[in-house]
Every structure is written in structure tokens, then in C-alpha cells.
Amino acid sequence: MKGLKTFYICSECEYKTPKWMGKCPSCGAWNSFVEDVEQIAPAATAPKRVSMLPSSDNRAVGFSDLEIPDYMRQNTGLDELDRVLGGGLVHGSVVLLSGEPGIGKSTLLMQICDVLGARHRVLYISGEESGGQLKLRAKRLGVVGSNLFILTETNMENVLREIDKTKPDMIIVDSIQTMYSAAVNSTPGSITQVKETALSFINKAKSDGISVIMVGHVNKEGSIAGPKVLEHMVDAVLYFEGERQQSYRIIRAIKNRYGSTNEIGVFEMSDKGLVEVTNPSEMLLAGRPRGISGNCAVCTLEGTRPLIAEIQALVTPTTFPAPRRTTNGIDYNRMCLITAVLEKRLGLKFYQHDIYLNVIGGLRIDEPASDVSVALALISSLTDRIVPDDLIAIGELGLAGEVRAVANLEQRVKEAAHLGFTKAIVPFRNIEKRSLSLDSIQLFPIRSIYEALDLLGRD
């Protein structure tokens, strides 16, 4: 098109090239180039590249003269979200919320507006919906919004002027990819526009003490669309996970300057919006089959919260030259490692079978403490020996078949006992180092996976 210039820019280091390249010659990243379009203006009328950040007269300050600021946190009204944020929304912080389309990001933000608007002035900037559409969603969710102001605008200069007039305490931007600045010769949603508009909101948050929550779209790979530097610029990055076909949603912190990145928040999507799930373990174990092989429970830690999940394995004879391996919720390479250990140390013939491994509820388990539970589920499905329904397995599996110690075993065992489990397979090293005894649960300390086999099918 006349007057437009097309080029490709690396989303990792912002290296520009006139044609697409598989590997960035600057940073070495693969498949990181995205197409961008820039308006070509005549030389006489070409606008100067202006930064939207106001000039400041900052000077260097001695380290001993610095004071620790008393950052004030505001409760969002959702304890699960406050847990992930580290105790609430920090005054003057910038949070980036990302997730798949239709997962419930806008619903979550509208719900917290009701609580935050009761005490503070909240400005909701929408570049995707009209005011009437937002009002319709608010009515469905029961949001009153006494101090809630709606601005349907995408021009950054107009947005900044309205912020100065409204003087809000909190700003919600839905979404950052729809914002653009007339001072930047690029299309809305491009890497340059996303970076510049995000910098404007970050500067406003730090200079005026306004808390900002920005919604970020994801690309087809599942990562946040736009430059990678966007995640480095903000104070916290939250991912909204879950399947649209399922009712449960999980918020996970990928980055948090004011709290832990190990905490998760669990919600259930209902016709009235997102409802907090205060006890996710009961939710994950709901509907668990009884007396079926290939099923084992495990207790994993997400930050300070113990979660009991159900691992299911299906091992069937293969009809293909190469057996099929499929995992959902567990790392594929970890499953291959555990399978190789069981074949070598126990002589089980998994190479003649297809393996399907699944974690119920859409939860993803990353920690090695689930190894013994995965191994028992695989053995149970292959041999058709049932793992007792009241048994839970905790432990990391080594390449020699040994079971290694795990962290926070006492907290895991107490959560299992609270949910009615009466037997627990635990690493011997944990019991050897520290005495652990509970009247409501019987412990079976093991040194290797061989000793765990005796517990399969025990009455």
C-alpha cells in the first residue's frame, strides 16, 4: 500500500530487518520476527519521534539517604487473587494480566472493580468494548461501581489527558495491545506501539502513585503478544490458565516484585462470574473413581499451599511400531525418565505399550515430589493391581530406583490426613532426619521403588 513500509522486528531484542528471518542475527532467538507496518511521512512533515515520558530533574542520591517506602496494599476483594499478588495490590505498581481469549480476564477485572470502587476512584479503559457492553457485563455480575469510571478510548494522548482530569487511584487497561500513540509511526498492536504505550502507563503509575492493571493478549504459542521487554518493565506478570470447556481457572504469578511467584489462585467460572475455590484439593479429588487401576493421589506444593491431585495412567498394548506417549499436566520428558527407570530396575515392558498420563482438573505438576505417584499409577495400570484409595504417594525417584527426600513433608502429610487419607508412602530419608507421626495416618517410609510394590493391592 502506498505510504506504508513493511518490515520485521524481533520480539526479543527489537532488531529490524526488511525481510523475515528464521533466526535473529542479533540475539540468536528462533522464530521471533513479527511483521510490523510503519507509515511513511514526507520529509518536510515527518513528525519527530517523541517519547511520552515527561522530562524529569532526577539526581543521584546517596544510598544511606534512601528510605524504605511504606508500600500500601489494597485488597481486591478476591482472596485467591490477593494470595497470588503477595497480599494485595501494591500502591503504584503495574500488573500485567494475560491469558487465552475467553478465559475470563475481563470478568475478573470487572469483579474487583466493585470492591476497589467502594474505597477508591477506578478508571476502566476499554479499547475492545463499548460502554453499553461493559454496563451489561457489570449488571450480570452485580457490580454497582459507585466510584467506577469508564473510558472507551484507544488514543494514548487522549487517555493521558483524561487520567489527569479524573485523577483515579487505580487504572485498568483492557487491553494494552489496542492502545496507540499518534507520535509513533506504527500500527496499533505493533511491538513499538505496545512498548511506548506501556511505558506511558508505567510512568504514570510511578510518578502519580496509581496502581495499574494491564490486560495482555497472547499469541498462538501462548506467550504474551508484543515485545519480551514488556514483561521486564512491569512489576508483576500473572497468567490466567484453564480450559474454556472446563469451569475451573488458575491464576499463576510468573513474575512478582512484591511477593512469591510460587502461589496460585483457583477460581470456578459460574453464571455470576468467577467464584473462589478455597479448598482446591477437594475440587481436584471430586468424582475420583474407586477400586480402579492406574489411579494414584499425590500432594504437591504451590507456594505455601498444599494441593492433592489425582494422577491417572492408562497403559495399553500398542498396535503401532513405535508406542505412543501422551501426557497432560506432567512434563513429557519426566514421564519418559520414570518409564525408563521402571523398565530398567523392575523389568516392566512399557516399550510394548502405549502410555497416556493425565492430571485431573487441568492442574500442571512440575515438582519431582510427584515421581513416586506417577510410577505407581503406571505400574498399577500395566499390572492391573489397584492402588488403595486411601493411599497417597510422595517422593522423588532417582535413576537407580531410589526414593529421595522432599521438602515440607509434614505439611503435605497433614493435608492428606485432613482429606481422609489413612496411608502415605513417604521417603525414608525424611523420616530418618525428623520424627513425624500422626494418629490419623499411617506412614510407609521407603528407600526405593521396589518397596512401594508391596503396597499395591494391599487391603
N, C-alpha and C positions, 0 to 999 in steps of 0.2 A: 504494500500500500504506500502511496506517495506520502512522503513526510515522516515515515516510520522506519526505524532502524532496528533490525532483529539481531540479537547476539545471545550468547550462552554464558552463564555465570555459575561458578562453583558455589554450592550452598555451604561448603565447609570453610573456604578461605576467601571467597568472593573474587576469584581470578576470572577475568573476562576473556572470551575468545569468540571470533566471528562464526565458528562452526562447532558442532557438538563433538566432544571427545570422550572416550570411554574412561580414561584416567587423567586426573588433573596433573599437569606438569609442575604445579606449584606445591601442592600439599600431598600429592600421591593418592588421593581418595578416588575410589572407583564409582562410576555411575552417579556422580554428584552434580553434574551440569544440568541446569534447568533453563528453559528458554525465557528470555525477557525481551520486552519491546520498549524502545525509547523514542520519544517524539523529537524530530529534528527541527529546530527553530532556525530561522535566518540569523546570520552572524550579527547583524545590527540589532536585532530584537531578542537575541537569546538571553534568557534570564540567568542571572548569576546563581551559582549553587550556594544556597544559604542554609545554614544549619538552624533548626528550630530551637536549639538550646540557647537561652539568653546568656549574654556575656556576664561573667562574674568577676569579682575582685578578690578571689581567694588567695590567701598567702599561706606559706608553710608555718606550721605550729609545732612547737616542741612536744615531744612525746609525753614528757612529765606534766605538761599543761593540759593534756586532754582529759576530759571527764567521760565516764561511762554513762551513756544516756539511759534514762529510765523508760524503756520501751513499754508502752501500754498495749495490752492485748484486749481485743474485743471479742466476746463470744458471738458466734454466728447463729446460735440457736440450734445447731446440729452438733451434738457431742461427738459424733463419728468424724465429722469434718474438723472440729477443733482438735481432736486427737492427732490427726494427720498433720495439721498445721503446727503442732507443738504446744497447744494450749489456747489457741485463738488467733485472730487476725492481728498482726503487729501493726501498730500505728506507723504510717509512712512506708509500708512495704509494698512490693509489686509481686503478684502471684499470677503465674501462667497456668491456666486450666486447659487440658487438651483431652481429646477422646474421639472415638468414631462418631460419624453422623448419626443422630437419633438416639444416642446413648443416654441423654438426659442432662446435658451440661446447662442448657438454658433453664430447664426446670429447677435444677439445684440452685442456680443463682437467683431466680425469682423467689424461691422459698426463703433464702437467707435475707433477701431484701425486706421481708416482712418483719423479721426480728431486728435487723440493724436499723431499719427505718423508724422504729419506735423510739430510738435514742439519738440517732444521727441523721444528717441530711445525706441521702444516697442519690447519685446521678447514674441512671442506667442509659448507656449509649448503645443504641442498636443500629447496625448497618445492614441488617438482614430482614427485619420485620417492621411493620408499621405500628403506630401507637395503638390502633384498634386491635391488632393481633396480640400485642403484649397485654392489653387490658383483658382480652378474652382468656388468655392463659392464667393471668392473675386471679380472675374470677373463679376459674375451675380449681385453682389451688387454695382459694380462700385468703389471698393476700390483700390486705387493706391498703397498705402503702401510704400512710399519713405523711411521711416525710420523703416519699419516693418521687423523683422527677425523671421523666422520660425524654430522651433526646434521640430522634431518628435522623442521624446525620453521618456522612462519611468523609466530609472535607475536614482536614485536621485543623486548618486555621479557624474555621467556624466553631469547631469543637472547643478549642482552647479559649476562644472569646466567651463561649457560653459557660465554661468552667469558671472563668473569672467573675462572671455575673452571678452564677448560682452559689459559688463558694461551698461545694459539697465537702463532707468529711470522708466519703468513700465514693469510688468510681468503679463501675462495672462496664467493661468494653466487650461487646458481642458482635463481631469478632475483630481481632486486630488485622486480619487479612483483608477486611473490607475498607479499612481506613486508607486515605491517600492524602498527599500534600501537593498543592499546585506548584510548589517550589522545586519539586523533583520531577524531571522529565522521564517518567516511567509509568507503566500501567498499574492500577490498584492490585494488590496481592503479590506484586513482584518482590524480589529479595530486597531491593533498595528501598521500596516504599515501606515494607514491613519493618525494616531496621530503623528508618527515620521516624516513623510514627510511634514505634515502641519507645524510642529514645525520648520523644516528647512527653509521653506519659510517665516514664521513669523520672525525668527531670522534674515534672510537676509534683510527683509523689514525694521526692526527696526535699524539694525546696519549700513546698507548702504543707508537708506533713499529711498528705492524703493517701489513704490506703487504696490500692488499685488492684482489681482482679481482671485479667485479660483472658478471653477465650481464644485458643489457637486451634486452627484446623489441622488435620493430619493428612499426609499424602498416602499413596497406595501401599507404601511399605510400612505404614503405621507410625512413622515418626512425625514430629511437628513440622508442618509446612513452613518454608521460609529459611532464613539463614540459621546455621547452627549457633551463631553468636547470640541469637535471641535468648536461648536457654541460659547462656552465661551472664546476660545482662540483668535478668530478673532475680528476685530473692528466693523464690520457690517455684518449682515445677511440679504440678500434680497431673497424674494420668487417671482418667475415668475409664475403667475397664469393665468388660462384661459383654455378653451376647444380647443382641436386641430381641432374640427369640426367648431368652430367659428373663426372669423378673429380678434377678439379683445383680447388683452393681458393686464394684470395689474401687475405692479411691486410694491411690498409692503415690507417695511422695518420691520423686526421682531426685530432687534437689531441694534442700531446705536450709537456709542460713540461720534460722531461728529455732530449729528443732531437729528431731531424728528423721532419717529417711527410711527407717525400717517399719514405721507404723502404717497400718491400713485402716480404712473405714469401710464398713459394709452397709449397704442400703438395699431396700426392696422397692421396685417400681410398682406403684398401685395407681388406681384411677384418681386418687387425690394427691399424686406426686410421689416423691421419694420418702420412704419410711425407714427410720434407723433400725438396724438389726443389732440389738445389744448383746446377744449371745450367738455369735456366728457358728459355734460348734454344734449347737442343737439344730440349726438350719442345715448344716452340711451333712449331718447324720440322719436327717428326716427321710423316711422311706427306705432305710437301709435293709437289704434282704437278709433273711435269717437262714442259716443252715445251707449256704451256697458256697461252693468252692471258688477260689480266685478272688477273695474279698478279704481285706485286712485294714485295720484302722491305724492311724499314725497321728502323733501330736507334733505339730510344727510351731515355731515361734515367729510371729510377725511383730518385730519390735519388742514390746513388753507384753504382748497379748498372745497367750497360747491358743492355738486353733487345732481342733481334732477333725481330721479329714478322712474320707473313705477312699482307699485305693482299690481299683478293680482291674483285674488282669484276665484276659481271655487268650488261652494258648490252644491252638487247634492244628491238626496235621495240615501241612501245606500241599497244594496241588501245583505249585509253581517251582521252576528250577531254583530260584532264589527266594527264600522265605520272606514274607512281608513283615515289616516292623512299623508300628504306628503308635505314637504317644500323644496324649492330650493332657497338659498340666504338669508334665515331667520332662526334663531335658532328654532329648533323644539319645545323645551320647552317653548320658548317665545310665540309661536303661541298657544300652549295648554293653557298657562296662559291667554292670551287675549280671547280665546274662552270661557274659564270658566267664566271670568268676564262678557262677553256678555250674557251668559246663565243665570247667577245668577241675574244680575242687570236689564237686559232688557227682560228676559223671552224668549229668542230666543232658538229654539230647534235644536241646532247644533248636539246633540247626535244622531239624526236620519239621519244625512247626512255625506257623505264623503267630506273631505276638501283637496283641492290642492292649495298650495300657491307658488307663483313664483315671483322672481325679474328679470326683463328683462335685458339682456346684460351680464349675468354672474356675476353681482356685488353681493357682500355679505354685508348685512347691519347688524351691531351689536349694534348700539346705540339705546337707548329707545325712542328717539325722533320720531321714525317711528311707534310707537304703535297706534296712532290715525288713521294714514293712513291704517294700516293693519286692524284695526277694521272696518273702513268704507268700505274697499274692501270686507270684509267678510259679513257685513250687506247688502251691495249692491247686492252681488251675491245671498244671501239667499232670500231676499225680491224682487229681480229683480227691484230695484229702482236705477236709474242711478246717479252716482256721476258726477256733472257738469265737463265738460272737462277743463274748465278754473279755476278749484278749486284745491288747494293744501292743504294738512293737515299736521300739525306739532304739536307734543306734546307727552308726556309720559303718559301712562294710569296706574292708581293705581288700587288696588284690590277692592276699594269701588266704582270704576267707575269714580273717579275724574281725571282731566287732570292736570298734574303737569308742572311746568316751565321747559324750556330747555335753554341751553347755546347758545350764539351767534345767537339769533333770528333775529336781524336786518340784519345780513349778509345772512341768509337763505332767508328772505323775499325779499331782493334786487335781489338775484339770480333768484327767481321765477318771479319777475316782469320783469326782463331782458329777460326772455324766453317767455313772453306773458301771464302769468297767471294774472287774474284780481281779484281773490278771494283767501283768505288764512284763514284757520282755525288755530288759534294760542291759546296758553294757556292764560287764563285771568291774571294769576299771572305775566306774562312777561309784559303785558300792564299796569298793576296796578303799577308795580315798576318803569317803564320807559315809557315815551310817545314815541310812534312810529307811524309815519304817512307817507304814500307815496301816491302821487296823482294817480299813475298808478295802484294801487292795493287796494282792499277793504279788511279790516281786520275784522274777526269774532272771537272775544275773547270768549272762552267757559270755564266753570268751571268743567263740567262733560261731559261724553259721551252722556247723554240724550239731551243736547242742540245741539249736532252735527247732530242728526237725522233730525232736521228741515231743514237742508241744502241739504238733499238728494232729487234729482229730482227738485230742485228749478230752475226756468228759470232765 
